Amino acid sequence: MTTPSIGRPHPAGQHPPSGEPLDEVDRRILAALIEDARMTNKQLAEMVGIAPSTALMRTRALSERGIITGFEAKVDLAAVGRSVQALISVRLRAHDRDQIDAFTARVPQLAGVLATFHTSGAVDYLLHIAVGSTEELRDWVLDNLATDPVVGHTETTLVFERIPGPGPLPA
């Protein structure tokens, strides 16, 4: 689940105009917020070693520059009845712009979709979904993909465990 983004949103694949590069303070602020986006401004300032007013100003500037695009709540999927995760590779029948646009408008809005990736290579899309059981997974694929005339092929891979990486900032 995601809270509303702050700052100006940027459409997928588009980035804000390049401005000044990130300095060490910006990097420390980002690293701290990646670790815990719910910390107070006072805690952030203490962690980074700057004044609270500076932390607030810098965080706002990172949002305005489009570097911080929002904050997320991490949800235990099993606790909300969605313990079965899968990655579903999807190939479309044709690469007609209308079909692509219809697919990309519809699928990310479906219940259970955590992320939709438009990819290159052997598959056109990779969907990350979470459902309550393997039976629900089967029905989800049948109801939402197998019956879609735009979809030519799907392949479903169960996720046993998600192991997060260190985040987007270089060490």
Contacts in CASP RR format, 6 or more apart in sequence:
PFRMAT RR
TARGET T0000
AUTHOR 0000-0000-0000
METHOD contacts of the structure
MODEL  1
MTTPSIGRPHPAGQHPPSGEPLDEVDRRILAALIEDARMTNKQLAEMVGI
APSTALMRTRALSERGIITGFEAKVDLAAVGRSVQALISVRLRAHDRDQI
DAFTARVPQLAGVLATFHTSGAVDYLLHIAVGSTEELRDWVLDNLATDPV
VGHTETTLVFERIPGPGPLPA
1 72 0 8 1.000
1 73 0 8 1.000
1 75 0 8 1.000
2 70 0 8 1.000
2 72 0 8 1.000
2 73 0 8 1.000
3 70 0 8 1.000
3 71 0 8 1.000
3 72 0 8 1.000
3 73 0 8 1.000
4 70 0 8 1.000
5 69 0 8 1.000
5 70 0 8 1.000
6 63 0 8 1.000
6 68 0 8 1.000
6 69 0 8 1.000
6 70 0 8 1.000
6 71 0 8 1.000
7 63 0 8 1.000
7 64 0 8 1.000
7 66 0 8 1.000
7 68 0 8 1.000
7 69 0 8 1.000
7 70 0 8 1.000
8 16 0 8 1.000
8 64 0 8 1.000
8 66 0 8 1.000
9 69 0 8 1.000
10 16 0 8 1.000
10 66 0 8 1.000
10 69 0 8 1.000
12 118 0 8 1.000
16 65 0 8 1.000
16 66 0 8 1.000
16 67 0 8 1.000
19 65 0 8 1.000
22 30 0 8 1.000
22 67 0 8 1.000
25 48 0 8 1.000
25 50 0 8 1.000
25 54 0 8 1.000
25 58 0 8 1.000
26 58 0 8 1.000
26 62 0 8 1.000
26 67 0 8 1.000
27 169 0 8 1.000
28 47 0 8 1.000
28 48 0 8 1.000
28 49 0 8 1.000
29 44 0 8 1.000
29 48 0 8 1.000
29 55 0 8 1.000
29 58 0 8 1.000
29 59 0 8 1.000
29 62 0 8 1.000
30 62 0 8 1.000
30 67 0 8 1.000
30 68 0 8 1.000
30 169 0 8 1.000
31 169 0 8 1.000
32 39 0 8 1.000
32 44 0 8 1.000
32 47 0 8 1.000
32 48 0 8 1.000
33 39 0 8 1.000
33 44 0 8 1.000
33 59 0 8 1.000
33 68 0 8 1.000
33 71 0 8 1.000
34 167 0 8 1.000
34 168 0 8 1.000
34 169 0 8 1.000
37 71 0 8 1.000
37 72 0 8 1.000
38 71 0 8 1.000
39 47 0 8 1.000
41 52 0 8 1.000
41 55 0 8 1.000
41 56 0 8 1.000
41 59 0 8 1.000
42 52 0 8 1.000
44 55 0 8 1.000
44 59 0 8 1.000
45 51 0 8 1.000
45 52 0 8 1.000
45 54 0 8 1.000
45 55 0 8 1.000
48 55 0 8 1.000
50 58 0 8 1.000
59 68 0 8 1.000
62 68 0 8 1.000
63 69 0 8 1.000
63 70 0 8 1.000
77 83 0 8 1.000
77 85 0 8 1.000
77 130 0 8 1.000
81 132 0 8 1.000
82 112 0 8 1.000
82 130 0 8 1.000
82 131 0 8 1.000
82 132 0 8 1.000
83 130 0 8 1.000
83 132 0 8 1.000
84 130 0 8 1.000
84 131 0 8 1.000
84 132 0 8 1.000
84 133 0 8 1.000
84 134 0 8 1.000
84 136 0 8 1.000
84 137 0 8 1.000
84 158 0 8 1.000
85 114 0 8 1.000
85 128 0 8 1.000
85 129 0 8 1.000
85 130 0 8 1.000
85 158 0 8 1.000
85 159 0 8 1.000
85 162 0 8 1.000
86 128 0 8 1.000
86 129 0 8 1.000
86 130 0 8 1.000
86 131 0 8 1.000
86 137 0 8 1.000
86 156 0 8 1.000
86 157 0 8 1.000
86 158 0 8 1.000
86 159 0 8 1.000
87 126 0 8 1.000
87 127 0 8 1.000
87 128 0 8 1.000
87 156 0 8 1.000
87 157 0 8 1.000
87 159 0 8 1.000
88 126 0 8 1.000
88 127 0 8 1.000
88 129 0 8 1.000
88 141 0 8 1.000
88 145 0 8 1.000
88 154 0 8 1.000
88 155 0 8 1.000
88 156 0 8 1.000
88 157 0 8 1.000
89 122 0 8 1.000
89 123 0 8 1.000
89 125 0 8 1.000
89 126 0 8 1.000
89 154 0 8 1.000
89 155 0 8 1.000
89 156 0 8 1.000
89 157 0 8 1.000
90 123 0 8 1.000
90 124 0 8 1.000
90 125 0 8 1.000
90 126 0 8 1.000
90 127 0 8 1.000
90 145 0 8 1.000
90 151 0 8 1.000
90 152 0 8 1.000
90 153 0 8 1.000
90 154 0 8 1.000
91 122 0 8 1.000
91 123 0 8 1.000
91 124 0 8 1.000
91 151 0 8 1.000
91 152 0 8 1.000
91 153 0 8 1.000
91 154 0 8 1.000
92 99 0 8 1.000
92 100 0 8 1.000
92 103 0 8 1.000
92 124 0 8 1.000
92 125 0 8 1.000
92 150 0 8 1.000
92 151 0 8 1.000
92 152 0 8 1.000
93 99 0 8 1.000
93 149 0 8 1.000
93 150 0 8 1.000
93 151 0 8 1.000
93 152 0 8 1.000
94 150 0 8 1.000
95 124 0 8 1.000
99 150 0 8 1.000
100 124 0 8 1.000
102 150 0 8 1.000
103 125 0 8 1.000
103 148 0 8 1.000
103 150 0 8 1.000
103 151 0 8 1.000
104 116 0 8 1.000
104 118 0 8 1.000
107 113 0 8 1.000
107 116 0 8 1.000
107 125 0 8 1.000
107 127 0 8 1.000
107 144 0 8 1.000
108 116 0 8 1.000
110 140 0 8 1.000
110 144 0 8 1.000
112 129 0 8 1.000
112 130 0 8 1.000
112 131 0 8 1.000
112 140 0 8 1.000
113 127 0 8 1.000
113 128 0 8 1.000
113 129 0 8 1.000
114 128 0 8 1.000
114 129 0 8 1.000
114 130 0 8 1.000
115 127 0 8 1.000
115 128 0 8 1.000
116 125 0 8 1.000
116 126 0 8 1.000
116 127 0 8 1.000
116 128 0 8 1.000
117 125 0 8 1.000
117 126 0 8 1.000
117 127 0 8 1.000
117 128 0 8 1.000
118 124 0 8 1.000
118 125 0 8 1.000
119 125 0 8 1.000
119 126 0 8 1.000
123 155 0 8 1.000
128 159 0 8 1.000
129 137 0 8 1.000
129 140 0 8 1.000
131 137 0 8 1.000
131 140 0 8 1.000
134 158 0 8 1.000
137 156 0 8 1.000
137 158 0 8 1.000
141 154 0 8 1.000
141 156 0 8 1.000
145 151 0 8 1.000
145 154 0 8 1.000
146 154 0 8 1.000
END
